Amino acid sequence: MRKVIITCALTGGGAMTKNSKYVPVTPRAIAEEGIAAAKAGAAVVHIHVRDPETGAPSMRLDLYREVVQQIRESGTDVLINLTSGMGAMYNPPIENPASASIVVCSPAERIAHILELHPDICSLDVATMNFDANPIVNSPDHLRYMAREIYGVGVKPELEVFDLGQVGLALHMLKQGEIQQPAFFQFCLGVRGGAPATVEALLAMKGMLPAGMTWSAFAISRDQLPMVAMSVVLGGHVRVGLEDNLFLAPGELAQGNAPLIERAVQIIRGIGDEVASPSDAREILSLR
């Protein structure tokens, strides 16, 4: 049986808290969700942080430090995956673009928490695109800078790609030695502005990778759990969690991340594969 890595995306950077009371906001709640997800079968937890007072997405180092410390001190050996996706939004107004409130941080700011906290993995969004209504900008120069610094502290980037052109850019960076082998791709499907959450799109993205490349896939909203099955059948790993989807079934909110992990475990085992432990995941991803 093939061992499949489950990543749990705990809370995300979107305005999801108003739609479900189960989306964690405080550092303690995010850490507790990560620990519960690990007990349910997640080998990796993907972490954003939020302002504890407002629930808005945040980049504060102290919040990341608190979440990571609590998970590490809990005794779980789950792999920690910190986002570097925040700080890449540029959406100037139509009438007076010069008055734009630009939310684009320097690459150094975007990875400060990664360089200090040394997670096992961090996301690297190889994406300049319309992310639904919000354009995001990740220039090749910024990606090169962040990749170089991330590798410098011994962290493995998870290459988040939302469409075919982004897979192509990541492969070019791999060829140039700016991304190190063995690489780990995360196919992100179903976001308006990116590739749809279909078998055809997944096959197209997978088909661009060299043989033997490690990859995972996830889809948002109602397509999250069907994408688990599609990815496993095609030889990939999976991601679920409240960052991407709030529902366990139509009209039924997931009461935390653990129920989504449990459902992913059922799907993987139902197909005939096994769920990877954190130790298995370290081996599969060639982590130190």
Order of alpha helices (4+ residues) and beta strands (2+ residues): beta-beta-alpha-beta-beta-beta-alpha-beta-beta-beta-alpha-alpha-beta-beta-beta-alpha-beta-alpha-beta-alpha-beta-alpha-beta-beta-beta-alpha-beta-alpha
